[in-house]
Amino acid sequence: MKILLKLYPKINLGDDLFLKIICERYPNHVFYLLAGEDYNVFCDLFPNLRLISPKFEDTISNKIFRRIGLRIFPSLFKKELQLVYKKQYDNFQIGFDAFVSIGGSIFMQSTDKLLLDSEIAFYDLLNEILPDMPKYFIGCNFGPYSNNDYVELYKTIFKKANDVCFREEYSANIFKDIPTVRWAPDVVLGMPVKQMEKDINSVGFSIVKARGGINEADYHVKYAELISRYLDMGKDVYLFSFCKSEGDEAAINSIISYLKTDMRVTKVFYRGDIDEFLAVYSKMNILYCGRFHAMILSMLFQQKIYPVVYSKKMMNVLIDLKYEGKEIHLDQFINMDVDQIIEDVDHNNYDILQEQAAAKFQFKALDNLLK
């Protein structure tokens, strides 16, 4: 079968793991990914992957025109946006057997004016031009959102889908009245991995940029303090960037600038080289998990972890996984006791055996179609 595939195409490790998992799970079916040409690298890795890249470049002047026009005729903005989609992907409605959206935080309300929401415009267009095509949503969470109108619009979208599988119970409960909505543990928890011998002297940090109004300089200085303490203990430190475009690399480079020395500090930047990145990551003994999928991967690789929580989705999943241990929220990070956190990381416990098995149920409905 030919499957139209949508995910977050920004060379972000978490979402690219979704791509790897779905392509390898269904090797006899061809996936057509809506993404830019930088994703050609994955076509070499996965023989059953094809790209549908934009054939129309939306110009800055067009974007400005739409923004001006929406103030006068806001209802026309959505139509104009859908016209852009049609021009960009002029063949995305031809000959597909199903549509799959696979991703994590893909339903986040970005504006109170829902006519400006590009994701809603896309799914409404999809249902308009391909009303009878089977549609599946896999591995997602819902929110944050600021008003109930956003929820109601997505109820309309999800009711037209064959299956919607969230990765947390909290999101599924928002749509519990829709029969095709359910939840299972995160897709990546079901990924088969090879356990590597740990470098007992290693400490890794998955770092995200400052957000939520916290002071960037204070945040970077505090990370530098924590890293310096490990360097004083004779540890080898690895700083992991999961996504350059979201600021991970810039944050890491800033933190390093506050260190007295960068000896025994290794930067590991993800640029699409999934296996090479995981080969280094899997050998870490301790991991401070700023990225959501750093937390998931570290549990898979049986590492000592300390979650650095930047969003409610991380806490929701920690609750679902019955995590027993300490975590620190980003807004508390600059006030943390470095010595206490270093002591706590050895006592943080988790057991994901059941969740690893249950994660495969993310694909239960799609398996019925493709296997």
C-alpha positions as CSV (number, residue, x, y, z in Angstrom):
1,M,0.0,0.0,0.0
2,K,0.9,3.7,-0.4
3,I,0.7,5.7,2.8
4,L,0.7,9.5,3.0
5,L,2.7,10.3,6.1
6,K,2.9,13.4,8.2
7,L,5.3,14.2,11.1
8,Y,7.4,17.1,12.5
9,P,10.1,17.3,9.8
10,K,12.8,19.4,11.5
11,I,15.6,16.9,11.9
12,N,14.5,16.3,15.5
13,L,15.7,13.0,16.9
14,G,12.4,12.1,18.7
15,D,10.3,12.5,15.6
16,D,12.9,10.9,13.3
17,L,12.8,7.9,15.6
18,F,9.0,7.7,14.8
19,L,10.0,7.7,11.2
20,K,12.5,4.9,11.6
21,I,10.1,2.8,13.7
22,I,7.1,3.0,11.3
23,C,9.2,2.4,8.1
24,E,10.9,-0.6,9.7
25,R,7.7,-2.0,11.1
26,Y,6.0,-2.0,7.6
27,P,8.8,-2.8,5.1
28,N,6.4,-4.0,2.4
29,H,4.5,-0.7,2.3
30,V,5.7,2.6,0.9
31,F,5.5,5.8,2.9
32,Y,5.3,9.2,1.2
33,L,6.5,11.8,3.7
34,L,5.5,15.5,3.5
35,A,8.9,17.1,4.2
36,G,11.6,19.2,2.7
37,E,14.6,17.9,0.7
38,D,16.8,17.7,3.8
39,Y,14.9,14.5,4.5
40,N,16.3,12.8,1.4
41,V,19.0,11.4,3.7
42,F,16.3,9.1,5.2
43,C,15.3,7.8,1.8
44,D,18.8,6.2,1.7
45,L,18.3,4.6,5.1
46,F,14.7,3.4,4.5
47,P,14.1,1.8,1.1
48,N,10.3,2.2,1.5
49,L,10.4,6.0,2.1
50,R,9.6,8.6,-0.5
51,L,9.4,12.4,-0.2
52,I,6.7,14.7,-1.2
53,S,8.5,18.1,-1.0
54,P,6.9,21.5,-1.5
55,K,6.7,22.5,-5.2
56,F,5.5,26.0,-4.3
57,E,7.5,28.4,-2.3
58,D,5.3,30.5,-0.1
59,T,6.8,34.0,-0.2
60,I,7.2,36.5,2.7
61,S,5.0,39.0,0.7
62,N,2.3,36.4,0.5
63,K,2.4,35.7,4.2
64,I,2.3,39.5,4.9
65,F,-0.7,39.8,2.5
66,R,-2.6,37.0,4.3
67,R,-1.9,38.6,7.7
68,I,-3.2,41.9,6.5
69,G,-6.2,40.3,4.8
70,L,-7.2,38.3,7.9
71,R,-7.8,41.6,9.8
72,I,-10.4,42.5,7.2
73,F,-11.7,39.1,6.2
74,P,-10.5,36.6,8.8
75,S,-12.6,33.7,7.4
76,L,-10.6,34.0,4.1
77,F,-7.3,33.3,5.8
78,K,-8.0,29.6,6.2
79,K,-9.0,29.3,2.6
80,E,-5.8,31.1,1.5
81,L,-3.7,28.8,3.7
82,Q,-5.4,25.7,2.3
83,L,-4.6,27.1,-1.2
84,V,-1.0,27.2,-0.3
85,Y,-1.1,23.6,0.8
86,K,-2.7,22.6,-2.5
87,K,0.1,24.4,-4.4
88,Q,2.9,23.0,-2.3
89,Y,1.7,19.4,-2.5
90,D,-0.2,19.3,-5.8
91,N,0.0,15.5,-6.0
92,F,-0.6,14.6,-2.3
93,Q,-4.2,13.4,-3.0
94,I,-3.3,11.0,-5.8
95,G,-3.4,7.3,-5.3
96,F,-2.9,6.9,-1.5
97,D,-4.5,4.1,0.5
98,A,-4.3,5.7,3.9
99,F,-3.1,8.8,5.8
100,V,-1.0,8.5,9.0
101,S,0.0,11.4,11.3
102,I,2.7,10.2,13.7
103,G,4.2,12.6,16.3
104,G,4.3,13.8,19.8
105,S,3.4,17.4,20.6
106,I,1.6,18.2,17.4
107,F,-1.7,19.5,18.8
108,M,-0.6,22.7,20.7
109,Q,-2.8,25.8,20.5
110,S,-0.7,28.6,19.2
111,T,-3.3,31.3,18.7
112,D,-6.7,32.2,20.1
113,K,-7.8,32.9,16.5
114,L,-8.3,29.4,15.4
115,L,-8.8,30.4,11.7
116,L,-5.0,31.1,11.8
117,D,-4.1,27.6,13.0
118,S,-2.2,25.9,10.2
119,E,-2.6,22.4,11.5
120,I,-6.4,22.7,11.7
121,A,-6.4,24.1,8.2
122,F,-4.4,21.1,7.0
123,Y,-6.6,18.5,8.5
124,D,-9.8,20.2,7.4
125,L,-8.4,20.3,3.9
126,L,-7.4,16.6,4.1
127,N,-11.0,15.6,5.1
128,E,-12.4,17.8,2.4
129,I,-10.4,16.4,-0.6
130,L,-9.9,12.8,0.8
131,P,-13.1,12.2,2.8
132,D,-13.1,8.4,2.4
133,M,-9.4,7.7,2.9
134,P,-8.6,5.8,6.2
135,K,-6.8,8.2,8.6
136,Y,-4.7,7.3,11.7
137,F,-3.1,9.5,14.4
138,I,-0.3,7.7,16.3
139,G,1.9,8.6,19.3
140,C,0.5,12.1,20.0
141,N,-0.4,14.1,23.1
142,F,-2.9,17.0,23.2
143,G,-2.2,20.5,24.4
144,P,-1.5,22.8,25.9
145,Y,-4.6,24.6,24.8
146,S,-6.2,27.8,26.1
147,N,-9.9,27.5,25.2
148,N,-12.5,24.8,24.6
149,D,-13.1,25.8,21.0
150,Y,-9.8,24.3,20.2
151,V,-10.9,21.0,21.7
152,E,-14.2,21.1,19.9
153,L,-12.5,21.6,16.5
154,Y,-10.3,18.6,17.1
155,K,-13.2,16.5,18.2
156,T,-14.6,17.1,14.7
157,I,-11.3,16.0,13.1
158,F,-10.8,13.0,15.3
159,K,-14.3,11.7,14.8
160,K,-13.4,11.4,11.1
161,A,-10.3,9.3,11.8
162,N,-10.2,5.5,11.9
163,D,-8.0,5.5,15.0
164,V,-6.5,8.1,17.4
165,C,-3.9,6.7,19.8
166,F,-2.4,9.1,22.3
167,R,0.7,8.4,24.3
168,E,-0.7,9.5,27.7
169,E,-3.9,8.9,29.5
170,Y,-4.5,12.6,30.2
171,S,-4.9,13.4,26.5
172,A,-7.1,10.4,25.8
173,N,-9.4,11.4,28.6
174,I,-10.1,14.8,26.9
175,F,-11.7,12.8,24.0
176,K,-13.0,9.8,25.9
177,D,-16.4,10.2,24.3
178,I,-15.0,9.4,20.8
179,P,-15.0,5.5,20.4
180,T,-11.9,5.5,18.2
181,V,-9.7,7.4,20.7
182,R,-7.4,5.4,23.1
183,W,-3.9,5.6,24.5
184,A,-0.8,3.4,24.8
185,P,2.7,4.2,25.9
186,D,5.0,6.3,23.7
187,V,6.0,4.7,20.4
188,V,9.7,4.8,21.1
189,L,9.2,2.7,24.2
190,G,8.4,-0.2,21.8
191,M,11.6,0.3,19.8
192,P,14.0,-2.7,20.0
193,V,17.4,-1.6,21.3
194,K,20.7,-3.3,21.9
195,Q,22.0,-2.9,25.4
196,M,25.5,-1.5,25.3
197,E,28.1,-1.7,28.0
198,K,28.0,1.5,30.0
199,D,30.9,3.8,30.4
200,I,30.8,4.0,34.1
201,N,32.6,7.3,34.2
202,S,30.2,9.1,31.8
203,V,27.5,11.7,32.5
204,G,25.3,12.9,29.7
205,F,23.1,16.0,29.4
206,S,20.2,16.4,27.0
207,I,19.7,20.1,27.0
208,V,16.8,22.3,25.7
209,K,16.8,26.0,25.4
210,A,15.5,28.3,28.1
211,R,11.7,28.6,27.9
212,G,8.7,29.6,30.0
213,G,10.1,33.0,30.9
214,I,13.2,31.8,32.8
215,N,16.4,33.8,32.5
216,E,18.6,32.3,29.8
217,A,21.9,33.4,31.3
218,D,21.0,32.1,34.8
219,Y,19.8,28.8,33.3
220,H,23.1,28.3,31.4
221,V,25.2,29.3,34.4
222,K,23.4,26.8,36.6
223,Y,24.0,24.0,34.0
224,A,27.7,25.0,33.9
225,E,27.8,24.7,37.7
226,L,26.4,21.2,37.6
227,I,28.6,20.1,34.8
228,S,31.7,21.6,36.5
229,R,30.9,19.6,39.6
230,Y,31.0,16.4,37.6
231,L,34.2,17.5,35.9
232,D,35.8,18.1,39.3
233,M,34.7,14.5,40.2
234,G,36.7,13.3,37.2
235,K,33.7,12.4,35.1
236,D,33.5,12.5,31.3
237,V,30.7,14.8,30.2
238,Y,28.6,14.5,27.0
239,L,26.3,17.2,25.9
240,F,23.5,16.0,23.5
241,S,21.6,18.2,21.1
242,F,18.4,16.5,19.8
243,C,17.3,19.3,17.4
244,K,19.5,22.2,16.1
245,S,16.5,24.2,14.8
246,E,14.9,24.3,18.3
247,G,18.0,25.8,19.9
248,D,19.7,22.8,21.5
249,E,23.1,23.4,19.9
250,A,23.0,27.1,20.7
251,A,22.2,26.4,24.4
252,I,25.0,23.9,24.6
253,N,27.6,26.2,23.1
254,S,26.5,29.0,25.5
255,I,26.8,26.6,28.5
256,I,30.3,25.6,27.5
257,S,31.3,29.3,27.4
258,Y,30.7,29.4,31.1
259,L,32.9,26.5,31.9
260,K,36.5,27.0,33.1
261,T,37.6,24.1,30.9
262,D,36.0,22.1,28.2
263,M,38.4,19.2,28.6
264,R,36.6,15.9,29.0
265,V,33.4,17.6,27.5
266,T,32.1,16.1,24.3
267,K,29.4,17.7,22.1
268,V,27.1,15.2,20.4
269,F,24.9,17.0,17.8
270,Y,22.1,15.1,16.1
271,R,22.0,15.9,12.3
272,G,20.1,12.9,11.0
273,D,22.6,10.2,11.9
274,I,20.2,8.2,14.1
275,D,22.3,5.0,14.6
276,E,25.6,6.9,15.2
277,F,23.9,9.2,17.7
278,L,22.3,6.3,19.6
279,A,25.6,4.4,19.7
280,V,27.1,7.2,21.8
281,Y,23.9,7.9,23.8
282,S,23.4,4.3,24.8
283,K,26.8,4.1,26.6
284,M,26.0,6.8,29.1
285,N,25.9,5.8,32.7
286,I,23.9,8.9,34.0
287,L,21.6,11.1,31.9
288,Y,20.0,14.4,32.7
289,C,17.0,14.3,30.5
290,G,15.9,17.7,29.2
291,R,14.3,16.3,26.0
292,F,11.2,14.2,26.3
293,H,12.7,11.4,24.2
294,A,15.9,11.6,26.1
295,M,13.9,10.5,29.1
296,I,12.3,7.6,27.1
297,L,15.6,6.5,25.5
298,S,17.4,6.5,28.8
299,M,14.8,4.3,30.3
300,L,15.2,2.0,27.3
301,F,19.0,1.9,27.7
302,Q,18.6,1.3,31.5
303,Q,20.5,4.4,32.5
304,K,20.4,6.4,35.7
305,I,18.2,9.3,34.9
306,Y,17.2,12.7,36.2
307,P,14.3,14.3,34.3
308,V,14.5,18.1,33.7
309,V,10.8,18.8,33.1
310,Y,9.9,21.6,30.7
311,S,6.3,20.7,30.0
312,K,3.2,19.0,31.4
313,K,3.6,16.2,28.8
314,M,6.7,14.9,30.6
315,M,5.0,14.8,33.9
316,N,1.9,13.1,32.5
317,V,4.1,10.3,31.1
318,L,6.2,10.0,34.3
319,I,2.9,9.5,36.1
320,D,1.7,6.9,33.5
321,L,5.1,5.1,33.9
322,K,4.8,5.1,37.7
323,Y,8.3,6.7,37.9
324,E,9.7,6.6,41.4
325,G,12.2,9.3,42.0
326,K,13.0,13.0,41.8
327,E,12.6,15.4,38.9
328,I,13.2,19.1,38.6
329,H,11.0,21.6,36.7
330,L,12.6,24.1,34.4
331,D,11.3,27.0,36.4
332,Q,13.0,25.6,39.5
333,F,16.2,24.7,37.8
334,I,18.3,27.9,38.6
335,N,17.6,27.4,42.3
336,M,18.5,23.7,42.5
337,D,21.0,22.3,45.0
338,V,23.7,20.8,42.8
339,D,25.1,18.5,45.5
340,Q,21.6,17.2,46.3
341,I,20.7,16.5,42.7
342,I,23.9,14.6,42.2
343,E,23.0,12.4,45.2
344,D,19.4,11.9,44.1
345,V,20.2,10.6,40.6
346,D,21.4,7.3,42.1
347,H,18.1,6.7,43.7
348,N,15.7,7.4,40.9
349,N,13.8,4.2,39.9
350,Y,11.6,3.0,37.1
351,D,10.4,-0.2,35.6
352,I,9.1,-0.1,32.0
353,L,8.9,-3.8,31.1
354,Q,5.1,-3.7,30.8
355,E,5.1,-0.3,29.0
356,Q,7.6,-1.6,26.4
357,A,5.2,-4.4,25.5
358,A,2.2,-2.1,25.6
359,A,3.8,0.5,23.4
360,K,3.3,-1.8,20.4
361,F,-0.5,-1.2,20.8
362,Q,0.1,2.3,19.3
363,F,0.1,0.4,16.0
364,K,-2.8,-1.9,16.7
365,A,-5.3,-0.3,14.3
366,L,-2.7,0.3,11.6
367,D,-1.5,-3.3,11.9
368,N,-5.0,-4.4,11.0
369,L,-4.7,-2.5,7.8
370,L,-1.1,-3.1,6.8
371,K,-0.2,-6.5,8.3
